[in-house]
Amino acid sequence: MVPSICYAQYSNHQLYQAYLTRDMNVWQQYIASAEWEKMSNEEQKQLLNYEYGFAAYCVTKGGNDAKEMLELYENHLHASKGIIPDAEYHAYLSGLYSYKLSLDKTQLLKYSRGIFDNIKQAAELQPDNPFVLSMLGNVEFYSPFGNKKKALEYYQKSNTLYHQMPDAKELWNVRAVQMTIVQCLAKMNRAEEAKQQCELFLKEEPNCLIFQTLMADLTSKKL
């Protein structure tokens, strides 16, 4: 995807700041330069989480990059079995199937079963895992048969639990959950609550371009 450079130069702080400013080129370079076999388990866990997030970005763009990224993500996910908690493995797998479905709607039955079976298993294993809860929210929010009220409850609980984690201060997943809280409220025609939430999140992270854009869209009634 890009010339290989030492992945060690990418700190979590740099990657998190790149997410706030939507500079996904930094994530792309980090992922392309990483050497999975030479990484520690902790480094592999971090890489997998960024691959999960970057795969979503690639899927929205489509094309060969998305297919290549999904293949890389899938390979590393399977290699992570036994390294990451089983609940998170199944949550990531549910996400993988949702990405595959986005690229190939003809496999609706196959991929839908993978999405729902895996998130159900993840929730049974760790119902209070914030990442699992965020994925439960995604299933309810993005599915045409989903329940946005349930999605909002999952997102809110996930956000609360993330804030109880001492190492979640610069975790991009927290901002992603907060973004979907705002979007969910807007979709439920609760625009004023959406604005209030967005204002609170901007106080937490004033430099977040996502929240700035959401607030602008809410103010201009584009959301």
Phi and psi in degrees as a GROMACS rama.xvg file:
@    title "Ramachandran Plot"
@    xaxis  label "Phi"
@    yaxis  label "Psi"
@TYPE xy
-144.73  162.728  VAL-2
-56.5294  142.548  PRO-3
-72.3068  130.383  SER-4
-135.909  161.498  ILE-5
-62.7116  118.967  CYS-6
-65.1082  -19.8471  TYR-7
-63.196  -21.5784  ALA-8
-74.4834  -11.3523  GLN-9
-95.9702  103.272  TYR-10
-81.7166  161.294  SER-11
-60.8172  -34.0722  ASN-12
-60.6586  -45.5275  HIS-13
-63.1094  -42.5187  GLN-14
-67.8337  -38.0439  LEU-15
-66.2367  -44.4147  TYR-16
-63.1858  -35.3339  GLN-17
-63.9148  -37.2069  ALA-18
-64.8355  -42.0616  TYR-19
-61.508  -36.0108  LEU-20
-96.8668  3.14798  THR-21
60.5238  32.9143  ARG-22
-91.1387  79.6409  ASP-23
-74.6327  -8.78771  MET-24
-62.0363  -33.4625  ASN-25
-64.1569  -44.0101  VAL-26
-63.2477  -42.1842  TRP-27
-60.1709  -44.2874  GLN-28
-67.365  -40.4796  GLN-29
-60.6709  -47.9321  TYR-30
-65.9355  -42.3493  ILE-31
-66.7456  -28.9539  ALA-32
-90.2666  -11.6041  SER-33
-72.224  141.285  ALA-34
-114.71  97.5165  GLU-35
-52.0375  -47.5868  TRP-36
-64.511  -23.4756  GLU-37
-95.3415  -0.641775  LYS-38
-92.0422  151.853  MET-39
-73.358  168.427  SER-40
-59.6321  -40.3576  ASN-41
-64.7867  -39.7005  GLU-42
-66.7825  -37.1353  GLU-43
-65.4953  -41.0707  GLN-44
-60.4443  -43.9954  LYS-45
-64.6664  -44.6949  GLN-46
-60.8231  -44.4684  LEU-47
-58.3443  -40.9483  LEU-48
-65.1634  -39.2185  ASN-49
-72.1079  -34.2327  TYR-50
-64.9644  -39.2563  GLU-51
-59.2777  -45.6972  TYR-52
-69.1638  -40.6891  GLY-53
-70.7779  -31.515  PHE-54
-60.2581  -39.5284  ALA-55
-60.852  -42.7255  ALA-56
-62.0802  -43.3373  TYR-57
-66.1487  -39.9296  CYS-58
-62.7538  -37.8289  VAL-59
-65.4554  -27.2902  THR-60
-85.7123  -30.2481  LYS-61
74.9236  -169.478  GLY-62
83.319  -172.579  GLY-63
-66.4377  -31.5507  ASN-64
-58.7026  -38.9584  ASP-65
-65.2208  -44.4752  ALA-66
-64.1335  -41.5484  LYS-67
-66.1561  -40.8057  GLU-68
-67.3318  -39.9625  MET-69
-64.6095  -37.8534  LEU-70
-64.7905  -43.1168  GLU-71
-64.4951  -46.6981  LEU-72
-59.8345  -43.9185  TYR-73
-63.6837  -43.2218  GLU-74
-61.6903  -44.5707  ASN-75
-71.4426  -32.4618  HIS-76
-62.9235  -48.0397  LEU-77
-64.3486  -35.0757  HIS-78
-69.0481  -19.6783  ALA-79
-85.9051  -7.68203  SER-80
-61.2644  125.242  LYS-81
96.1281  -17.3851  GLY-82
-95.0445  -43.289  ILE-83
-97.9498  157.747  ILE-84
-57.087  146.089  PRO-85
-57.2577  -37.7749  ASP-86
-61.5136  -42.4082  ALA-87
-70.2527  -34.9223  GLU-88
-58.3051  -47.9744  TYR-89
-69.5151  -32.9095  HIS-90
-66.2907  -44.0622  ALA-91
-62.0566  -38.646  TYR-92
-66.5245  -38.5653  LEU-93
-59.9509  -42.4867  SER-94
-62.1617  -40.0782  GLY-95
-60.0164  -45.5692  LEU-96
-65.2148  -33.7075  TYR-97
-67.0985  -37.3527  SER-98
-65.4941  -43.3615  TYR-99
-62.4976  -39.3793  LYS-100
-64.4334  -37.0757  LEU-101
-61.2703  -31.8678  SER-102
-89.1103  -20.0997  LEU-103
-145.719  89.2637  ASP-104
-69.7553  -14.4257  LYS-105
-69.7533  -16.5195  THR-106
-102.219  36.1607  GLN-107
-55.2255  -49.9379  LEU-108
-63.9791  -46.4383  LEU-109
-62.0043  -51.3474  LYS-110
-74.9552  -34.0536  TYR-111
-61.7837  -41.2112  SER-112
-61.9561  -40.9221  ARG-113
-64.0864  -39.9199  GLY-114
-62.1327  -53.9022  ILE-115
-73.6203  -39.1302  PHE-116
-63.6625  -41.4464  ASP-117
-75.458  -37.9585  ASN-118
-71.6829  -32.0671  ILE-119
-63.6766  -43.3045  LYS-120
-65.7314  -40.1121  GLN-121
-61.2809  -43.5486  ALA-122
-67.1328  -33.7902  ALA-123
-69.0357  -34.2655  GLU-124
-76.498  -44.6558  LEU-125
-142.966  81.1789  GLN-126
-67.3615  -16.7344  PRO-127
-110.358  22.5282  ASP-128
-84.1586  121.442  ASN-129
-60.5713  -33.8915  PRO-130
-68.2319  -43.1947  PHE-131
-60.9127  -43.0344  VAL-132
-62.9605  -38.3634  LEU-133
-64.5417  -36.904  SER-134
-71.4409  -36.478  MET-135
-59.9583  -42.2987  LEU-136
-60.5442  -43.2567  GLY-137
-60.8299  -42.4443  ASN-138
-61.4564  -44.3583  VAL-139
-70.5919  -36.4211  GLU-140
-74.8961  -43.8535  PHE-141
-92.1096  -19.869  TYR-142
-71.3879  137.55  SER-143
-64.3576  -16.5178  PRO-144
-105.282  10.091  PHE-145
-80.2758  172.066  GLY-146
-119.758  111.382  ASN-147
-68.3685  -27.4196  LYS-148
-65.3577  -43.3276  LYS-149
-65.0768  -41.5793  LYS-150
-57.2541  -46.0935  ALA-151
-61.3157  -41.0301  LEU-152
-62.5715  -42.6409  GLU-153
-64.2037  -45.5718  TYR-154
-62.0409  -43.9771  TYR-155
-64.6895  -41.8332  GLN-156
-65.9342  -40.3013  LYS-157
-59.8444  -46.0163  SER-158
-60.6909  -42.243  ASN-159
-62.0608  -45.3415  THR-160
-68.9229  -37.4996  LEU-161
-60.1636  -38.6359  TYR-162
-71.774  -12.3077  HIS-163
-89.597  -6.21978  GLN-164
-91.0161  125.347  MET-165
-66.1308  -22.7816  PRO-166
-103.129  17.6845  ASP-167
-97.6437  4.26778  ALA-168
-57.6959  -41.3735  LYS-169
-118.515  50.0464  GLU-170
-105.927  117.244  LEU-171
-60.4051  -27.8972  TRP-172
-59.7008  -31.8688  ASN-173
-62.5485  -46.6507  VAL-174
-67.9063  -33.2036  ARG-175
-65.2069  -41.9266  ALA-176
-63.5177  -43.9401  VAL-177
-63.642  -37.9991  GLN-178
-59.7858  -44.0895  MET-179
-72.9159  -25.9791  THR-180
-61.0188  -47.4459  ILE-181
-63.0575  -46.2174  VAL-182
-63.5037  -38.9702  GLN-183
-64.653  -45.4026  CYS-184
-60.2479  -41.7302  LEU-185
-63.437  -42.2362  ALA-186
-66.0662  -24.9203  LYS-187
-90.1984  12.0273  MET-188
61.5266  36.3956  ASN-189
-116.229  60.0416  ARG-190
-60.8111  -41.3058  ALA-191
-65.5768  -40.8225  GLU-192
-64.3471  -38.1152  GLU-193
-60.7446  -43.606  ALA-194
-61.9177  -44.6313  LYS-195
-61.2875  -42.8297  GLN-196
-64.2184  -42.7537  GLN-197
-63.0533  -39.4874  CYS-198
-62.4481  -41.2099  GLU-199
-64.0734  -42.2574  LEU-200
-68.351  -33.4109  PHE-201
-67.3551  -31.1039  LEU-202
-67.0647  -35.6057  LYS-203
-69.6881  -41.4726  GLU-204
-140.243  79.5638  GLU-205
-60.6034  -25.1139  PRO-206
-88.8784  7.33455  ASN-207
-78.8146  111.223  CYS-208
-64.109  -31.2673  LEU-209
-61.0061  -48.0956  ILE-210
-67.6825  -37.0592  PHE-211
-61.6038  -42.3995  GLN-212
-67.83  -42.0487  THR-213
-61.2397  -43.5671  LEU-214
-63.3772  -41.304  MET-215
-62.9661  -41.7711  ALA-216
-67.4773  -37.9901  ASP-217
-67.3537  -40.0458  LEU-218
-66.582  -38.7034  THR-219
-88.5185  3.37457  SER-220
62.9389  32.7354  LYS-221
-81.8151  -19.3329  LYS-222
